[in-house]
Amino acid sequence: MPIWIAILLIIVALLGGMVLGAFLARRQVQSFIADKPILDENALRVMMSNMGQKPSEAKIQQTLRQIKASQRQGKK
């Protein structure tokens, strides 16, 4: 086999591996974030307190519902 064909095959294999690896990593990160949201109730309470708002349970639940709804719309 000529050397230029071997070099071309190596380059194609490397590029294919990089593309496949990036795709699989992106899919894994998306599924991880969907299963375990970054913002939970305690973090939301702290954030609202830092903004000067008194975090009531109803306000926290309303905000969490809005965040989840916007995440669902983003997937579509």
Backbone as a printed PyTorch tensor [residue, N CA C, xyz], in Angstrom:
tensor([[[  0.8520,  -1.1770,   0.0000],
         [  0.0000,   0.0000,   0.0000],
         [  0.8980,   1.2410,   0.0000]],

        [[  0.5970,   2.1530,  -0.8860],
         [  1.3980,   3.3850,  -0.9260],
         [  1.2630,   4.1660,   0.3840]],

        [[  2.2940,   4.8990,   0.7100],
         [  2.3500,   5.6240,   1.9780],
         [  1.2960,   6.7330,   2.0400]],

        [[  0.9750,   7.3530,   0.9290],
         [  0.0060,   8.4500,   0.9520],
         [ -1.3960,   7.9520,   1.2810]],

        [[ -1.7140,   6.7370,   0.8720],
         [ -3.0160,   6.1660,   1.2180],
         [ -3.0910,   5.8830,   2.7230]],

        [[ -2.0060,   5.3770,   3.2800],
         [ -1.9630,   5.1000,   4.7180],
         [ -2.1250,   6.3900,   5.5230]],

        [[ -1.4490,   7.4490,   5.1010],
         [ -1.5550,   8.7310,   5.7920],
         [ -2.9750,   9.2760,   5.6750]],

        [[ -3.5770,   9.1710,   4.5020],
         [ -4.9450,   9.6370,   4.2960],
         [ -5.9250,   8.8670,   5.1730]],

        [[ -5.7590,   7.5570,   5.2670],
         [ -6.6360,   6.7480,   6.1150],
         [ -6.4900,   7.1150,   7.5930]],

        [[ -5.2900,   7.3890,   8.0240],
         [ -5.0590,   7.7860,   9.4220],
         [ -5.7480,   9.1210,   9.7070]],

        [[ -5.6330,  10.0770,   8.7990],
         [ -6.2590,  11.3820,   8.9890],
         [ -7.7740,  11.2550,   9.0120]],

        [[ -8.3340,  10.4520,   8.0940],
         [ -9.7850,  10.2580,   8.0600],
         [-10.2710,   9.5840,   9.3460]],

        [[ -9.5260,   8.5920,   9.8370],
         [ -9.9040,   7.9090,  11.0690],
         [ -9.8510,   8.8650,  12.2660]],

        [[ -8.8500,   9.7150,  12.3370],
         [ -8.7570,  10.6900,  13.4290],
         [ -9.9140,  11.6850,  13.3920]],

        [[-10.2150,  12.1950,  12.2030],
         [-11.3310,  13.1420,  12.0870],
         [-12.6570,  12.4740,  12.4380]],

        [[-12.8580,  11.2630,  11.9770],
         [-14.0850,  10.5350,  12.3080],
         [-14.2070,  10.2850,  13.8040]],

        [[-13.1190,   9.9420,  14.4540],
         [-13.1260,   9.7210,  15.8910],
         [-13.4240,  10.9910,  16.6640]],

        [[-12.8920,  12.1100,  16.2020],
         [-13.1470,  13.3770,  16.8830],
         [-14.6210,  13.7780,  16.7510]],

        [[-15.1850,  13.6070,  15.5710],
         [-16.5810,  13.9680,  15.3620],
         [-17.4880,  13.0650,  16.1900]],

        [[-17.2320,  11.7760,  16.1670],
         [-18.0470,  10.8290,  16.9370],
         [-17.9080,  11.0860,  18.4400]],

        [[-16.7120,  11.3650,  18.9050],
         [-16.4880,  11.6540,  20.3220],
         [-17.2040,  12.9140,  20.7680]],

        [[-17.1760,  13.9570,  19.9470],
         [-17.8600,  15.2030,  20.2950],
         [-19.3710,  14.9750,  20.3440]],

        [[-19.9080,  14.2160,  19.3960],
         [-21.3400,  13.9420,  19.3720],
         [-21.7700,  13.1500,  20.6100]],

        [[-21.0180,  12.1190,  20.9570],
         [-21.3670,  11.2980,  22.1180],
         [-21.2390,  12.0910,  23.4180]],

        [[-20.2150,  12.9200,  23.5380],
         [-20.0460,  13.7320,  24.7470],
         [-21.1810,  14.7360,  24.8960]],

        [[-21.5950,  15.3570,  23.7970],
         [-22.6910,  16.3160,  23.8380],
         [-23.9920,  15.6400,  24.2690]],

        [[-24.2470,  14.4580,  23.7230],
         [-25.4740,  13.7340,  24.0770],
         [-25.4570,  13.3170,  25.5500]],

        [[-24.3050,  12.9120,  26.0520],
         [-24.2100,  12.4900,  27.4460],
         [-24.4090,  13.6740,  28.3960]],

        [[-23.8540,  14.8230,  28.0780],
         [-24.0210,  16.0110,  28.9190],
         [-25.4770,  16.4640,  28.9200]],

        [[-26.1340,  16.4320,  27.7630],
         [-27.5420,  16.8190,  27.7000],
         [-28.4160,  15.8980,  28.5370]],

        [[-28.1610,  14.6060,  28.4810],
         [-28.9720,  13.6750,  29.2780],
         [-28.6960,  13.8530,  30.7640]],

        [[-27.4520,  14.1650,  31.1400],
         [-27.1200,  14.3870,  32.5450],
         [-27.8390,  15.6220,  33.0810]],

        [[-27.8400,  16.6980,  32.3170],
         [-28.4940,  17.9320,  32.7510],
         [-30.0100,  17.7450,  32.8080]],

        [[-30.5640,  16.9680,  31.8860],
         [-32.0130,  16.7270,  31.9080],
         [-32.4130,  15.9160,  33.1390]],

        [[-31.5760,  14.9700,  33.5540],
         [-31.8920,  14.1380,  34.7130],
         [-31.6810,  14.8750,  36.0270]],

        [[-30.6390,  15.6630,  36.1090],
         [-30.3010,  16.3600,  37.3450],
         [-30.1700,  17.8480,  37.0510]],

        [[-31.2530,  18.5940,  37.1980],
         [-31.1780,  20.0280,  36.9090],
         [-30.1890,  20.7300,  37.8320]],

        [[-29.5470,  21.7270,  37.3100],
         [-28.5090,  22.4400,  38.0400],
         [-29.1050,  23.2860,  39.1630]],

        [[-30.2990,  23.8440,  38.9370],
         [-30.9240,  24.7350,  39.9060],
         [-31.9820,  23.9770,  40.6990]],

        [[-31.7730,  23.8390,  41.9940],
         [-32.7620,  23.1620,  42.8350],
         [-33.4020,  24.1850,  43.7810]],

        [[-34.2580,  23.6900,  44.6670],
         [-35.0080,  24.6010,  45.5550],
         [-34.0980,  25.4040,  46.4770]],

        [[-33.1100,  24.7470,  47.0460],
         [-32.2300,  25.4630,  47.9820],
         [-31.4190,  26.5350,  47.2640]],

        [[-30.9180,  26.2150,  46.0940],
         [-30.1540,  27.2110,  45.3350],
         [-31.0480,  28.3810,  44.9360]],

        [[-32.2860,  28.0920,  44.5990],
         [-33.2310,  29.1470,  44.2390],
         [-33.5510,  30.0310,  45.4450]],

        [[-33.6860,  29.4230,  46.6250],
         [-33.9230,  30.2060,  47.8550],
         [-32.7670,  31.1730,  48.1210]],

        [[-31.5490,  30.6550,  48.0090],
         [-30.3710,  31.4790,  48.2560],
         [-30.2920,  32.6050,  47.2310]],

        [[-30.5750,  32.2880,  45.9740],
         [-30.5090,  33.2960,  44.9260],
         [-31.5430,  34.3960,  45.1590]],

        [[-32.7520,  34.0100,  45.5410],
         [-33.7940,  35.0140,  45.8020],
         [-33.4380,  35.8600,  47.0220]],

        [[-32.8690,  35.2270,  48.0460],
         [-32.4610,  35.9880,  49.2400],
         [-31.3710,  36.9880,  48.8920]],

        [[-30.4360,  36.5840,  48.0510],
         [-29.3540,  37.4820,  47.6520],
         [-29.8640,  38.6500,  46.8180]],

        [[-30.9740,  38.4490,  46.1150],
         [-31.5510,  39.5300,  45.3080],
         [-32.4390,  40.4390,  46.1460]],

        [[-32.6010,  40.1280,  47.4310],
         [-33.3890,  40.9790,  48.3110],
         [-34.8500,  40.6020,  48.3920]],

        [[-35.2350,  39.4640,  47.8280],
         [-36.6220,  39.0170,  47.8950],
         [-36.7760,  38.0140,  49.0320]],

        [[-37.9250,  38.0170,  49.6450],
         [-38.1950,  37.0220,  50.6710],
         [-38.7870,  35.8000,  49.9770]],

        [[-38.0700,  34.6840,  49.9820],
         [-38.5220,  33.5180,  49.2140],
         [-39.6330,  32.7390,  49.9180]],

        [[-40.8510,  32.8840,  49.4110],
         [-41.9500,  32.0760,  49.9340],
         [-41.9880,  30.7620,  49.1510]],

        [[-42.6000,  29.7550,  49.7580],
         [-42.6620,  28.4290,  49.1200],
         [-43.4230,  28.4910,  47.8030]],

        [[-44.4980,  29.2720,  47.7540],
         [-45.2950,  29.3890,  46.5250],
         [-44.4690,  30.0340,  45.4050]],

        [[-43.7100,  31.0650,  45.7440],
         [-42.8830,  31.7550,  44.7450],
         [-41.7830,  30.8310,  44.2210]],

        [[-41.2010,  30.0340,  45.1020],
         [-40.1420,  29.1100,  44.6900],
         [-40.7000,  28.0390,  43.7540]],

        [[-41.8560,  27.4800,  44.1210],
         [-42.4570,  26.4450,  43.2730],
         [-42.8760,  27.0230,  41.9190]],

        [[-43.3910,  28.2500,  41.9010],
         [-43.7830,  28.8920,  40.6520],
         [-42.5580,  29.1000,  39.7540]],

        [[-41.4730,  29.5490,  40.3280],
         [-40.2530,  29.7790,  39.5550],
         [-39.6900,  28.4730,  39.0210]],

        [[-39.7010,  27.4200,  39.8360],
         [-39.2150,  26.1230,  39.3710],
         [-40.0710,  25.5940,  38.2300]],

        [[-41.3870,  25.7640,  38.3140],
         [-42.2670,  25.3290,  37.2180],
         [-41.9640,  26.1010,  35.9330]],

        [[-41.7180,  27.3970,  36.0680],
         [-41.3970,  28.2030,  34.8960],
         [-40.0800,  27.7590,  34.2600]],

        [[-39.0920,  27.4390,  35.0790],
         [-37.7990,  26.9900,  34.5680],
         [-37.9650,  25.6550,  33.8380]],

        [[-38.7050,  24.7180,  34.4460],
         [-38.9070,  23.4230,  33.8130],
         [-39.6960,  23.5480,  32.5130]],

        [[-40.6770,  24.4340,  32.4820],
         [-41.4570,  24.6400,  31.2560],
         [-40.5910,  25.2180,  30.1470]],

        [[-39.7180,  26.1350,  30.4950],
         [-38.8470,  26.7180,  29.4720],
         [-37.8260,  25.7060,  28.9750]],

        [[-37.3870,  24.7960,  29.8430],
         [-36.4760,  23.7380,  29.4160],
         [-37.1820,  22.7870,  28.4600]],

        [[-38.4500,  22.4710,  28.7270],
         [-39.2010,  21.5810,  27.8350],
         [-39.4000,  22.2330,  26.4790]],

        [[-39.6800,  23.5390,  26.4620],
         [-39.8700,  24.2340,  25.2000],
         [-38.5660,  24.3060,  24.4150]],

        [[-37.4560,  24.4020,  25.1180],
         [-36.1540,  24.4500,  24.4580],
         [-35.7990,  23.1530,  23.7790]],

        [[-36.3060,  22.0360,  24.2850],
         [-36.0140,  20.7380,  23.6730],
         [-36.7640,  20.5410,  22.3620]],

        [[-37.9390,  21.1880,  22.2360],
         [-38.7580,  20.9790,  21.0300],
         [-38.2270,  21.7180,  19.8420]]])
